[in-house]
Every structure is written in C-alpha cells, then in structure tokens.
Amino acid sequence: MPQLRTIRSLLPSRSTGLTDVDAAGDAAAHRATEAASSKAKVVQGAVGKVIQSAVYRDGKRIASPSTLAEALGGVRDSASMAWIGMYRPNESQLYAAAAQFDLHELAVEDAIVAHQRPKLERYGETLFVVLRAARYCDETERVEFGELHIFCGPNFVLTVRHSESPDLSAVRRRMESDPDLLSLGTEAVLYAILDAVVDGYAPVVSGLQNDIDEIETEVFSGAPGVSRRIYELTREVIEFQRATRPLLGMLQGLSAGFDKYNTNDELQRYLRDVTDHATVAVERADNFRQLLGNILKVNATLVSQEQNEEIRNLTHASIEQNEEIKKVSAYAAILFAPTLIGTIYGMNFDFMPELHWDLGYPFALSLMALTCTTLFTVFKRRNWL
C-alpha cells in the first residue's frame, strides 16, 4: 500500500532514538543520517495542537501542557502520568506523538489509516488498543460506529479518536473526581475508557430492541418495505457484533496479565465488571441476529402466503371469466346456425333446391328451430349454459 510506505518513510528511524522536541538534539543529529534528520524536523514542526492534555501525580492534575513535548517533560518521574487526548489528528501530529512517546511504527500506521478491527497488542511496555464505539441516534433510528485508538505506556495514555463517541471528556472528569482510582496509574485510565465504551453499548442494545419490536409489528401488519428494513437492521446488528465480539478476547488477555504485571486488586474487580457488561452486549447482539433471521423467514412466509392468495384470487377470476366465455360462445353458436341457413337461402340464384317449393319457407324455419334446440340441449348437458 503506497500510503503505508509513505507512513514508514516519514516516521523517525527506531535506531536513531526518539528525542524530545524541545531538545532539538545535537546527539540525534550526529547519530542519524541526513535523511533521518530531515524527517525529524518534520516531526518537530508538527508538535502543537492537542485536544486535551494533563499531567497527574497521585491522582491530581498538576499541569495542563499545550504540546506533546511539555506533556512528556512533566512525567520525568515514575510518580507522574500524562493523559493526552487527540481528536482526528493529522498525520504530522501522530508522527510527533510517535517521536515523543516512542510508539511502534506499526501501531502508528493503524492509528493513521484507521478502519481497524478491535484488538489488543503489546509493543514492549506500551499497550495498543483499538475499540469500536457505538451510538444510537433516535432521530434516524440508526447506529453510528466510531473508532478509538489507545496507546497506554508506563507513564502516559494517548487516545486518538476518529469519531464523536465515546465522550472521553466525561471519562476524564469522572477519573479526576476519584483521585484514589486515578492514582492507580495508566491501567486505571485504560479500564475507565473500556468501561465507557462498553457502557455506551447499552443504549444501542435498547435501541436495536425497540427497532426489532417495531419490525415485528410491521411484519404481521403487512407494512410495505419491511423486508428492506429487516435487511438494514441486520447489517447494523452484524456491525455491532464486529464491534463487541472481539472485546471478550481482549478483556481475557488483560485478565491473563494480572499476575505478571501485578495489577491492583481494585482494577481487577473493575475489569471483571467491564467483562460482565461486554458479555451481555455480545450475547444480546447474537440474540438479535438470530431473531432477525427468524423474522426474515416469517416475513418471507407471510409474503408467500399473500402471493398464493393473490394467485388463487386470479385463478378464481380466470375460471369465472372462462365460464362467461363459454356461455357467450354457446349462445353465439346457437345463433350462428339459423343465421347460416338464412344466409344460404337468402341468396338470389334462379337455380336452387326448394327455391320455388311451396313448403320451403316453413321448412327453413323448422330447420332453424331444430338446429337451435339441438345445440341448446348439447350445451346445457355440458354445463355451458
């Protein structure tokens, strides 16, 4: 992919070391080649805009830096933690973040390209987490999906949002209101963000349930266009499954590292609660997809029944029409016989049998009557009349 090659070419070389932007290092200039130095200048010039940034010590905010370099400078000791939030950053800003926090280039590529599946990856001491947030819009009755990338290091948390949801400012306010929880470090922030994303699934589940209830009513009331709505809702449920199902594996992976990384007991309980909520969301999504499949089958059956009823009505109408045609045809045949006889004897030829016969007229009338009576009797016996 050309874009990925471009990203790799602009990222600073891992071998040169990622230096502080304020330090504009002579040491880095000596270690890097001329090309690497020019890339570093691009990264340094990109440092600037940060949506939200704060440095915490013992669960309390001690600084609100305006640049990534200032944020990194505020966490020189292990007791401090930086929490930086970015919203739809450009490539230069992400290159700067990679330079400041020594982020792996593959993770940065994912954050730039976006459209990633939910996943959890570890690069050295940094966790890279991709989450798919969901939000139900009552106005359009649609589910909107967003993407969130989280870089969680020993003393920093960097979030990269590509959508409106989740509202991380609410998560920040919640954590700042509980210094004891925030003092547990970057893991506490990561779990709080996970909790916010998973809690955001509850309104989506409720919205989808309401939509399914409406569709069930429409199916049995014979509303037009319900098949299309079933299909569209099924697509939303499948997308919701893609957002929620990988979470269980991610949360299990985090739980498996409790002992290895000496995770605080409170955070363990916190994560288990998040796992319970995620499990409920996954199970509900599975149930929705199965239910929509059943509704689609029922709708197909009802549509088939309606079509069969219409075919029966058309067949009945066709039979009635055929009966009428038979009656018309029978009377036409009855009237045709005397018309034929009258036409033949109405010709003005001089030499015709019985033309000058005295009984010719009564004979012609009798022949007409006999023919009509015979035809009427035949058609009557065959139920044409």
Secondary structure, 3 states (H helix, E strand, C coil): CHHHHHHHHHCCCHHHCCCCCCCCCHHHHHHCCHHHHHHHHHHHHHCCCCCEEEEEECCEEEECCCCHHHHHHCCCCCCEEEEEEEECCCHHHHHHHHHHHCCCHHHHHHHHHCCCCCEEEEECCEEEEEEEEEEEECCCCEEEEEEEEEEECCCEEEEEECCCCCCHHHHHHHHHCCHHHHCCCHHHHHHHHHHHHHHCHHHHHHHHHHHHHHHHHHHHHCCCCHHHHHHHHHHHHHHHHHHHHHHHHHHHHHHHCCCCCCCCHHHHHHHHHHHHHHHHHHHHHHHHHHHHHHHHHHHHHHHHHHHHHHHHHHHHHHHHHHHHHHHHHHHHHHHHHHHHHHHHHCCCCCCCCCCCCCCHHHHHHHHHHHHHHHHHHHHHHCCCC
